[in-house]
Amino acid sequence: MSTIKEFLEELDQESVVTRKMLERIPDDKLEWQPHVKSMPIKMLAGHIAELAGWITLAFATDELDFATTPYKLPEWNTNAELLDFFEQQLAGAKEHLMNGKEEDLEPQWTLRNGEIVYMTLTKRALVRQSLSQIIHHRAQLGVYLRLLDIPIPGTYGPSADEQ
């Protein structure tokens, strides 16, 4: 099986759980944060929802330069808007994976802010990192939901809330 097909299967599997987690965010808790050093749930959830879009970046660009394209958090104010944004990012990522070729993942991709280079990696590694970031930040969201006493969906099996 090709790496692209593996990425597509993983994205499909992880998006099911990610969607379940995002669906549980209550509209009245968007500014809630577990600690002053933690980002508010709205910021965290928006970042999770946008991360599939980084797979699109891997196929469509050679770099992201914050000096010319400043980072802007996704705009959303309701759970429905968040889920719509997530589905848009997911659809774009799937389209690029379904139409991509293995050789599309070989070139280098750079994240920078002008002259400051944060990372340079292959586009393959960017897709892998995007999937890993979705999983990582989704786990953070699980902690937020637990602290808010919102039942957690099972991820790779049932959760304590589903037994």
Wavefront OBJ file of the C-alpha trace (Angstrom):
o trace
v 0.000 0.000 0.000
v 1.266 3.472 -0.812
v 2.089 5.998 1.873
v -0.621 8.289 0.516
v -3.250 5.564 0.878
v -2.044 4.889 4.413
v -2.299 8.603 5.218
v -5.806 8.712 3.750
v -6.933 5.700 5.795
v -5.449 7.186 8.958
v -7.072 10.556 8.295
v -10.428 8.834 7.763
v -10.100 6.898 11.027
v -8.851 9.817 13.102
v -11.469 12.214 11.709
v -14.275 10.080 13.148
v -12.948 10.489 16.697
v -11.930 14.108 16.126
v -15.447 14.954 14.968
v -16.937 13.268 18.059
v -14.664 15.310 20.316
v -15.378 18.594 18.559
v -19.137 17.924 18.649
v -19.055 17.877 22.445
v -17.759 21.410 22.917
v -20.556 23.491 24.438
v -21.112 26.931 22.912
v -21.171 28.494 26.383
v -17.645 27.289 27.280
v -15.613 28.691 24.377
v -13.541 31.007 26.566
v -12.953 28.370 29.251
v -9.391 27.296 29.919
v -8.075 24.898 32.562
v -5.144 27.122 33.499
v -3.990 30.660 32.778
v -1.126 29.249 30.667
v -3.473 27.003 28.674
v -5.225 28.214 25.566
v -8.996 28.708 25.731
v -11.070 25.836 24.410
v -12.099 27.957 21.395
v -8.473 28.417 20.352
v -7.594 24.755 20.907
v -10.643 23.471 19.037
v -10.081 25.874 16.151
v -6.507 24.671 15.864
v -7.611 21.024 15.857
v -10.178 21.797 13.158
v -7.603 23.548 10.961
v -4.879 20.909 11.158
v -6.190 18.755 8.301
v -5.635 21.871 6.188
v -1.903 21.464 6.750
v -2.128 18.308 4.621
v -3.449 20.538 1.850
v -0.482 22.876 2.453
v 1.880 19.944 1.936
v 0.498 19.329 -1.541
v -0.254 22.906 -2.595
v 2.733 24.900 -1.279
v 6.461 24.696 -0.684
v 6.435 26.854 2.420
v 4.420 28.910 4.839
v 5.962 32.248 5.726
v 4.238 34.017 8.605
v 5.971 37.265 7.562
v 3.940 37.330 4.339
v 0.958 35.281 5.529
v 0.376 36.079 9.214
v -1.185 33.296 11.249
v -4.844 33.898 11.975
v -6.983 31.667 14.149
v -10.046 30.221 12.460
v -13.164 32.320 13.042
v -16.055 30.440 14.618
v -18.576 31.196 17.338
v -20.784 28.126 17.514
v -20.185 24.418 17.510
v -21.958 24.185 14.142
v -19.527 26.713 12.638
v -16.572 24.799 14.088
v -17.786 21.527 12.611
v -18.407 23.153 9.220
v -14.856 24.511 9.225
v -13.467 21.104 10.245
v -15.370 19.382 7.424
v -14.042 21.906 4.881
v -10.452 21.337 5.988
v -10.975 17.590 6.009
v -12.502 17.570 2.511
v -9.554 19.528 1.119
v -7.049 17.188 2.734
v -8.847 14.093 1.431
v -9.039 15.528 -2.068
v -5.293 16.168 -2.130
v -4.516 12.720 -0.750
v -6.846 10.994 -3.228
v -5.340 12.863 -6.187
v -1.744 13.000 -4.971
v 1.189 10.910 -6.061
v 3.983 9.499 -3.935
v 6.508 11.775 -5.615
v 4.438 14.800 -4.513
v 5.580 14.052 -0.959
v 9.312 14.033 -1.658
v 10.116 17.783 -1.942
v 11.093 19.890 1.032
v 8.598 22.167 2.774
v 9.544 25.068 5.054
v 7.792 26.866 7.897
v 9.288 30.285 8.517
v 8.761 33.804 9.717
v 10.831 35.814 7.270
v 14.472 34.898 7.816
v 13.689 32.748 10.862
v 13.223 29.148 9.749
v 11.219 27.091 12.223
v 11.511 23.835 10.310
v 12.284 22.311 6.964
v 11.059 18.813 6.317
v 9.748 16.688 3.496
v 6.140 17.099 2.496
v 5.673 13.470 3.576
v 6.894 14.414 7.054
v 4.560 17.427 7.088
v 1.561 15.172 6.413
v 2.730 12.777 9.154
v 3.263 15.690 11.549
v -0.191 17.096 10.738
v -1.827 13.793 11.626
v 0.240 13.576 14.809
v -0.720 17.132 15.765
v -4.422 16.327 15.313
v -4.044 13.387 17.693
v -1.933 15.348 20.186
v -4.263 18.346 20.413
v -7.350 16.129 20.425
v -5.930 14.485 23.556
v -5.549 17.931 25.105
v -9.188 18.618 24.252
v -10.114 15.374 25.986
v -8.559 16.695 29.197
v -10.494 19.952 28.832
v -13.758 18.059 28.329
v -13.036 15.783 31.299
v -12.423 18.816 33.517
v -15.745 20.241 32.338
v -17.377 16.891 33.221
v -18.364 16.289 29.600
v -18.343 12.587 28.634
v -15.367 11.604 26.492
v -15.943 9.467 23.400
v -13.848 6.357 22.953
v -10.799 6.795 20.774
v -9.144 3.433 20.144
v -11.658 1.541 22.250
v -14.323 2.547 24.761
v -13.713 5.393 27.170
v -14.536 5.323 30.888
v -17.750 7.135 29.945
v -18.839 4.379 27.549
v -18.428 1.313 29.760
l 1 2 3 4 5 6 7 8 9 10 11 12 13 14 15 16 17 18 19 20 21 22 23 24 25 26 27 28 29 30 31 32 33 34 35 36 37 38 39 40 41 42 43 44 45 46 47 48 49 50 51 52 53 54 55 56 57 58 59 60 61 62 63 64 65 66 67 68 69 70 71 72 73 74 75 76 77 78 79 80 81 82 83 84 85 86 87 88 89 90 91 92 93 94 95 96 97 98 99 100 101 102 103 104 105 106 107 108 109 110 111 112 113 114 115 116 117 118 119 120 121 122 123 124 125 126 127 128 129 130 131 132 133 134 135 136 137 138 139 140 141 142 143 144 145 146 147 148 149 150 151 152 153 154 155 156 157 158 159 160 161 162 163
